Structure formats: C-alpha cells, structure tokens
Amino acid sequence: MDQNNHLLQRSQSLQQQRHALPIWRCRETIKKEVQSNQFLVLVGETGSGKTTQIPQFLNETGLYTHFIRSRSDRRRKLLMIGVVQPRRVAAVSVAKRVSDEIGSNVGSIVGYSVRFEERYKLGETRIKYLTGGMLLREALIDPMLSNYSIIILDEAHERTAQFDILLGIVKNIAFQRPLVSDQQMTVQYPPMRVIVMSATLEAEKFAQYLNKAEILHVKGRQHPVEIYNTVSTQPDYLDSLVTTIMQIHKEDPQIEDETVELNKQQGNQKIRKGDIIAFLTGQEDIELAQILLKKRIEESLDTIEASEDDANQKKSLNEQESQGSKSRNETSIKNKSKKLKKMEILPLYAALPFEQQQLVFIPPEQEDDQSVTSGLNIRRVILSTNIAEASVTVPGISFVVDSGLSKMKHHMPISCIDILRVEQIS
C-alpha cells in the first residue's frame, strides 16, 4: 500500500513538473504546426522542456499510426517518432525520464537505441530516442526509414559531420515519400515530418534549407544565477578547480539545509540541492581531479581530527566548567567534520561504461533510517566533460565549476588525421 502511494505521489509530481514547463503553454500550437507543415524549425531556450515534451505532444496527435498500402494487402502499421540525440548518455537518460512521465517501462511505449544497447519493440514503441549513428545505420538497411513517421533532430547547433549527413538524408526521404516504387509492387508510405530543434540556432539558415520551413520560438525558464570569475588566468587550472570545489564544500550549508518541500500534497518529499558539477577537458583530467579531490578531503579530515584532539584536551583541563559554556570552535569543528565526511565523487565522460554513467542520475544511497531524507546528507561532486552540457539534466545541481577549457577537433591536412586540442571555450 505504501509503495502504491509512493508511485501515485511520484506520478502526480511528474505531471505537475510537466505543466510547469514553459513549453506546456505552446502545446496546442506545436501540434497544429506539425500537423500542417512537413518541416519545422523549433528554437527553444534552455529549460523550456522541448526534448522531453515535444515527442509526447506529437504522440498525442496520432501521427504515428498509418496505413501502408501495397498491391497485395492493406495493413496497419504503428510508426515511431524518432528523436536523435548527439550522445548516448542523453538518449538513455531522456528516454527513462519520458517513460516515467508516461507511466510505462523503458522499452515499451518509450524506448532507445544506442551503440551496444537497444530497448524498444516494433509495433509497440511510439517514441524512440537514439543517436545519430544508429539512425544512419538504419538508413543503410532501410533507405526510406519506413518505421518512422516523424524525425526530430535535437541539439542541431552542434553541427557535426554526422548531423549534417543525417539532415540531408531525412530531407531527401521526406521529399520522396509517400510514393515509392520497386519491381515487385508499389508501396505507399505516409509523409515524413522533420523537426529541427535547438536552444541556440541560426533558424533562418535551417529554414531556408528545409524548403522555407516554419520557425517556432519557445521561451525558456530562467533561474537566478550568480557568476564568479577568476581575476586572472590560472597557471594550473586543475588545482584551481579542485580548490574551488573544496571551498564550496566547506563554506556552503549542508545538503539537508538546502532541501525544500515540493507541495502540501506530497508531504515529506524533498528536492535535492547543493550538489556540484565541474567541467573538465577529458578522461585524464577527470581521473587526476578525482585523486586530488580525495587527497584534499583526507588532508582536511586529518586537520579537523587534530583540532578535535586539541579541543578534547582543553575540555579535560576545564572539567569543572559548566557544560553550557562549550566553545564555538568545538561546535564549528564538529559541523565541518560532519560535512566533509559526506562527499561522493562521480566521473562522467563518453568512454565511461554505461552503468557507471547512469550513477549520476540515481540518488545517493541512504545513510539513515528515514527514507524521505535518503541521500540528502551526501554532497555529490560530478566531474564531467561537455557531454553533460546539453540534453542531460543532472538532479540536485546548485553549483557549476567550469575550467573554461575544452577539447576541440582539428583536421591536419598534411597528415590527413584529426586531433583533439585543448582550447579556451571563448
């Protein structure tokens, strides 16, 4: 019974979060635009909810169900809405989120397809999140992409070579449908609709390329942000980044103090806040930062333990004093020790095994007997590359520490190879 109540409360919470998204107000407008236009360019600001909500809006229109007509039979076929994501971790995490919102298991109504892993069922799955490479592979086997009625290309601003090729392929398929002929029979497919989405996009150029497509703008949801910059360039950015993380961890209140209740109906359910995400250039920097951060924590704990020993010695010398006159330093030391003992460090980069990537989306393990505060007294520090910059929402993040550097791909014309070079992001 308690589990059913928990599931019901979670479902209500997810629906309330959906309705609070800015894109919810444009729900009917988006449906009408997609139904009346074969191509659509949608510019949705960060936090608008376009990645999770638009496929669900389109699913409600019924555009995924069509007849496929041939000379021999007339059969009903359930087509899918394909949502192309630039990275594996984004495709999987968003698919799980949308499955929770719909109230189904991953692989049934909502599925995903990434390298080395697929969870979807033809004839049952309506929304399918996948990477660009997987859709290209499907196009080689099925040139008409006959299992899809709508293709959504998300994060179009990244403009990789793979994305440009895929955009050209789906454009040609959209023009070739609905009539395709071969030697045996004539098969009539439903029209394919193509949607290009991004938060920052040169919409006019894409609209011109897609046969003067309609452009739809959706406002985002802004949150108050305080920005702090270093006065000068740091000679050792990795050491500075670790120092900044430790400074936040020591000076900011504990995780329990930053939690808030969702609403009256949900009782004691709370939202995580206070976690830290730091952006670095690659796997090597992340692994080194992990080592440095763990070393700093151990050094801080050793210092605090030494201070506690000194405080205990002073206390033993003053046994005759009243208990109410405890020093503030002693209380401060205990509070610092409590905070520093509760830090979880998680890496996040493309080469990391899939199971370890998913750890950043799972709440920390419970350390006490109160289920409603499970993991709330643990501060997470996520060390990530730029794969977490777009399409991925990591829960509980309150602090972002950016190194200001990123690995950019460059082509060497003499050797005809591509290299990754660390450069400033701006």
N, C-alpha and C positions, 0 to 999 in steps of 0.2 A: 504493500500500500504506500509506504514511504517512497519507494522507488518510482511508482506511478505519479505521485505528487511532484516529485523532483523533475520528472520528464515533462509534466504538464507546465510547471513553472518555467522550465528552460524554453519550452516551445513558445510560451507567452512572451518571454523576454526577447527571444529572437524576432518575433513578429513586431514587437514594439521598436526594436532597433531598426528593422526594415522600414517601418513607417516614418521613423525619424530621419532617414537619409534624404538629402536634397533631391535625389533623382526620383524619389517616390512621387513628388508633385508633378513630374513630367511623364508619368506612367502612360496615360492615355494618349498623349501627344506622340510619344515614341512608337506606340503600337500603330497609330494611324500613319505615321511617316513610313514605317517599314512595310506596311501593307500596300501603300500607294507608290512606293519607289523601290526600284530594284537595287540601287546603290544609295548608301547613306554614309556621310562622314559625321561622326559624333565627337565633339570636343567636350569632355567632362573633366572639371577640375579635380584635383586630388581630394579624396574623401567624399566624393559625390555618390559612390556606390555603383558605378557603371559596370564593373567587372562581375559582380555577383548578382545584380538585379536585372540588367537588361536581358540576359538569357531567360530568366524566369518570366519577365513580361512577355517575351516572344513565345514562350511555351504556352502561355495562356491564350494566345491568339489562334492556336490550332494550325499554324502554318507548317507544322512538322508532319501532318498527315495528308497523304496524297494518293491518288491512283496512278499506277504505272500501266499504261496501255500498250498492248502488243497485238499482233495479228492472231496469236493463239489464245490468249486469255486476257482477262481484266482482273487484276489482283490489287488488293490494298496493301500498301507498304508504309510502315512507320519510319519516317525520315528523322534525322537528328539535326540539332543545332550545334555546329562545331565552333568552339571558342579557342582560338590559337593564342597561347601564352609564350613569351620569349624564353622561359626557363622551366625546368622540371618541377622545382620546389613550388613555384607559383601555381602551376597546373594542378598539382595534387592538393595543396592546401586550400585553394579556392573551391575545388570540387567537393572536398569534405565540408567546407562551410555551407555551400549551397545545398548539399544533401541534408545537413542539419536543419536548415531553414525550411526545406520542403517536408521534412519528416520521414526520410527514407534512408536506406543503407547505401553506401557508396557502391556503385556498380549496377544499380537498378535503374531508377529514373535519371540519376545523375552519375556519370562515370568519367573516367580519364584514361588517357593513353600517353605514356611517356616511354622513354627508352628502357628496356628490360622489364617493364611492368605495364599491364593493361587490365582495367577493371570496368567493363561495360558489356552490355548484351544487345546484339542487333535485334530489333523488333520490340525492345522494352526500353532501352535508354533513349531519352529525349534530349538531354543536354550532355555534351561530351567536351571536356577540356583536354587539350592536347598541345604538344609543342609543334613548332613549325616543321621540324624534321620528320615527325610522324605523319603529318598531313602530306608532305611531299612524297613520302614513301607510299602512302595510299593512292596518291595521284598517279604514280607509276603503274600500279596494279589496276586501278580503276580510273581511267582518264576523265570520266565525267563526274567523278565523286558522287555516284548515284545514291549513296547513303545519307547525303546531306541536303537539306533544303535551305539552310542559312549558314553562312560562314562569317564569323566575327573575328577580325584581326585586331587584337588588343596590343596596347603599347606600341603603336605604329611609329612613334617618334624615334625609336632606336634605330630604325632603318638599316638593319643588317642585310647582307647579300642574300641570305636565305629568305628574309621577309620580302625583299623586292621581287625575287623569283616567284614566290608564292602569290604575291599580289597580282602579278601578270597572269599566272595560271588560273586563278579563280575568276579573274576578269574575262578571260577567253571562254571559260566554261559557262559563265553567266550569259555570254552572247550566243553561245552555241545551243544552249537549251532553249526551248523544250523539245526540239525535234532532232533526233539523232538516228541516222540510218546505217545499217550494215547489210551484209549479203543475205543473211537469213531472214531478217524481219525489220520492221520499223518500230522503234520503241520511242514513246513519248514520255519525257521526263518533265516534272514540274519546274517552273522557273527557279533559278537560284538567286537568292538575295545576298548581297555582300555589304557588310558594315565594317568600317574602319574607325577604330576608337583610339583616343589618346588624351592625356592631360595637357600636354604641350605639343601642338601640331600645327604645321603650315596647312591649314584646312583648304585654302583655295587651290593649292597645287594638287592635292589629292582629289579634290572635287573635279578639277579640270581633267585629270587623268581618267577618272571613273565616269566619263560621259556626262560631265557637268552635274554631278550628284548634288543632292540637297545637303546642306550643312546645318547641324543642330548643335546648339550650345547649351550646356547644363552647368549651373553654378555649383561650386563645392561648398564644403563646410570648414570654415577656418577656426582654429583654436588659438588662444593667446600663446605666443612663443617668445621667450627671452633668449636673445642671441649674445654669446660671449666669444670674442675673438682674441687670439694672442696678439700682443703688441708687435712682435717681430717674428720672422721665420725661425722655427726651432731647429737647431742643428741635428738633434736626434728626435725625430717625430714620434718614434715608437715609445721611447722613455717618457716623453711629454704626455702621450696619450694614456699610458698606464698611470702616471702621476695624477692626471685629471680624474680618472676613474676612482682612484683611491680617495681623492679629495672629496668627490661627491659622496662616496660611500661613508666617509667619516662624518661629514658635516650635515648631510641631509637626514631628516627624520626617518625612523624605521618604516618598514613596509606596512605594519599594522596601522600606523598613524595616518597613512595616506589612502586607506580604503574608504569607500563610501557606499552607502546602501543604494540599491537600484531604485526601488519604489516600495510603497507600503504593502502591495500585494505579495511581493516576493520575500517578505520577512527579512531574514538574516543574510541573504545572498549579498555578496560584495564583489566589487570590481578591483582587480589587481592594479596597483600603480607603484611607481618607484623603481622599475627595472631600467637597466642601462643597455643601450646598443651602441657599439663602436664600429666604425667603418674603416677597414684597412685594405691594403692593396692585393693581398693574396694569401695562399695557404701558409707559406713560410713565415710571413709576418704574424699571422694569427697564432700559429703554434709558438712562436717566440714570445708573443704578448701573453699567452697563457702561462708560460713559465715565469715570466717577470711578475705577472699579477699574483700568482700563487706565492712567489718568494716575498713580495711586498706584504701580503697578508700574514704570512708566517712571522716576518720581522715585526709587524705591528702587534701581533698577539704576544710575541716574546716580550716586547716593550711593556705592554699592558700587564702581563703577568708579573714582571719585575716590579712594576709600580704597585700592583696589588700586594706583593710581598712586603714592600716598604710600608704600605698603609696598614697591613696587619701587625707589623712590628710596632708602629706608632700606637696602634689601638691597644696592644698588650701593655704598653707603658702607661696608658691612660685608662686603666680598667675602672678606676674609681669615678670617672666622669659619667654623667648620665647618658643613657642610650639615645636620648633625643638630640644630643649635640654632635651627631655624626658629621664629619666634614663633607662639604660639597664635592671635593676632589674624589673621595671614595665612591660616591654615587655616580659621578661622571665616568670614572674608570670602569665601573661595572656595566654601565649603559654602553660604553664604547666596545667593551669586550663582547657584550651580547650581540651588537650589530655586526662586528667583524667576523664572528663565528658563523654567520649565516649568509654566505655568498656562494652562488652556483654559477660557474663559468661554462658557457656553451659556445662551441665554434659553429660557423655556418658558411660553407663555401661549396662550389659546384662539385668538386671531387670527393666530398664527404659522402659516405654511404647513406643511402636513402633513410634508413631507420634513425640514424643519428641526426639527420636534417630535421626530422619531424619532432625531435625533442623540444625544439624552441616553441612549438605550438601546444605542448602538453603542460598543464600546470605542474608546479613542483610537488614533490611528494610530501605527504602530511607528516608533520613532526609532533603533533599533539592529538588529543582525543576529540577535539571539536572539528567536525567535518566542514562546518561553514567557514572556518578560517584555514582550511587546508592550504599550505604553502604560502600563506600571506606573510609569514615572518621570515621568508627567504628572499633575498635580493638576487635577481638574476643579472648577469653581465653577459651579453651576447656579442661575440667578436665575429663580424661578418664582412664579406666582400660586398660588392654592389648588387649582388643578387637579391638583397632584401630591400632595395631602394624602390621597387615598383611592383605592384600587383600582390605583394605579400604584406599582410597585416599581422605583426607580432604583438600579441596581447601584453598589456602591462607596462609598455614603454613610456617613461616620463623624461628620460634624458638621452640625448643623442650626442655622441662624441665623434667628430669627423676628422680624420687625419688630413683631409684636403688633397689627398693623392689617390690616383687610380691607375691601373694598368690599361694602356691603350694599344690597340693593334696597329702595327705599321707594316707596310709591304716594302721589302728590299728589292728593288728592280734588278740589281746586279746579280744577286744570289737567287732571286725568284722565290724567296721564302717570306713568311710573315713572322714578326717578332712582337713580343709584348714589352712595352717600355713604360716605366713608372713616370707619370707626369702629373702636374697640378691640374685639379679639376676645373679651375677657372683662372 
